[in-house]
């Protein structure tokens, strides 16, 4: 399994984001329940966006999960940054 740090940037359509947000969060909660999403949340300053930390078998699986996100399907994500991440210390780290 591989960890990925994903950064979403959102467009300015806050009305559409507000409309889709409950479905988006339900989708992410389901991924967290499956152990695929370790954490996510919006930035509270600067440009609108969010940070999400996924653990998937590979990049292809991650890309499928990101494409199925209701925010992605609604088109409110203006950019996605993905970086493979090596966790060394913290509660998510393997012993």
C-alpha positions as CSV (number, residue, x, y, z in Angstrom):
1,X,0.0,0.0,0.0
2,X,1.2,3.5,-0.8
3,X,0.4,6.8,0.9
4,X,-0.5,9.8,-1.2
5,X,-0.9,13.4,-0.1
6,X,-3.6,15.0,-2.4
7,X,-4.2,18.7,-2.6
8,X,-7.5,20.0,-4.1
9,X,-7.9,23.5,-5.4
10,X,-11.5,24.6,-5.8
11,X,-13.0,27.0,-8.3
12,X,-15.1,30.0,-7.2
13,X,-18.6,28.3,-7.5
14,X,-19.2,28.2,-3.8
15,X,-23.0,27.7,-4.4
16,X,-22.3,24.5,-6.3
17,X,-19.8,23.4,-3.7
18,X,-22.3,23.9,-1.0
19,X,-24.9,21.9,-2.9
20,X,-22.6,18.9,-3.5
21,X,-20.6,19.0,-0.2
22,X,-22.9,16.6,1.7
23,X,-22.5,13.9,-1.0
24,X,-18.8,14.7,-1.2
25,X,-18.3,14.2,2.5
26,X,-20.4,11.0,2.6
27,X,-18.2,9.6,-0.2
28,X,-15.0,10.5,1.7
29,X,-16.4,9.0,5.0
30,X,-17.1,5.8,3.1
31,X,-13.5,5.7,1.9
32,X,-12.3,6.4,5.5
33,X,-14.4,3.5,6.7
34,X,-12.7,1.3,4.2
35,X,-9.3,2.4,5.4
36,X,-8.4,4.2,2.1
37,X,-8.6,7.7,3.4
38,X,-6.7,8.6,6.6
39,X,-7.8,12.3,6.8
40,X,-9.2,15.2,4.8
41,X,-10.3,18.7,5.4
42,X,-10.4,22.2,3.8
43,X,-7.8,24.8,4.2
44,X,-8.9,27.6,6.4
45,X,-6.8,30.4,4.9
46,X,-5.6,31.4,1.5
47,X,-7.0,30.0,-1.8
48,X,-10.0,27.6,-1.4
49,X,-8.8,24.0,-1.3
50,X,-8.3,20.9,0.8
51,X,-5.7,18.3,1.8
52,X,-6.5,14.6,1.8
53,X,-4.3,11.7,2.7
54,X,-5.0,8.4,1.0
55,X,-3.5,4.9,1.3
56,X,-4.2,2.8,-1.8
57,X,-2.6,-0.1,-3.7
58,X,-1.2,2.1,-6.4
59,X,-1.7,5.4,-8.2
60,X,-4.3,3.9,-10.6
61,X,-6.6,3.1,-7.7
62,X,-6.1,6.6,-6.3
63,X,-7.0,8.1,-9.6
64,X,-10.2,6.1,-9.8
65,X,-11.2,7.2,-6.3
66,X,-10.5,10.8,-7.1
67,X,-12.4,10.6,-10.3
68,X,-15.5,9.2,-8.4
69,X,-15.4,12.1,-5.9
70,X,-18.7,14.0,-6.2
71,X,-16.7,17.3,-6.2
72,X,-14.8,16.0,-9.2
73,X,-17.9,14.9,-11.0
74,X,-19.5,18.3,-10.4
75,X,-16.4,20.0,-11.8
76,X,-15.7,22.2,-8.8
77,X,-12.1,21.0,-8.4
78,X,-9.9,23.3,-10.5
79,X,-6.6,21.5,-9.8
80,X,-5.4,18.3,-8.2
81,X,-1.8,17.8,-6.9
82,X,-0.7,14.3,-5.9
83,X,2.5,13.3,-4.3
84,X,3.6,10.0,-2.9
85,X,4.3,10.4,0.7
86,X,6.5,8.4,3.1
87,X,5.2,8.6,6.6
88,X,7.8,8.1,9.3
89,X,6.4,9.3,12.6
90,X,2.9,9.6,13.9
91,X,-0.3,7.6,14.6
92,X,-0.7,6.5,11.0
93,X,2.9,5.2,10.9
94,X,3.5,1.4,10.9
95,X,5.6,0.1,13.8
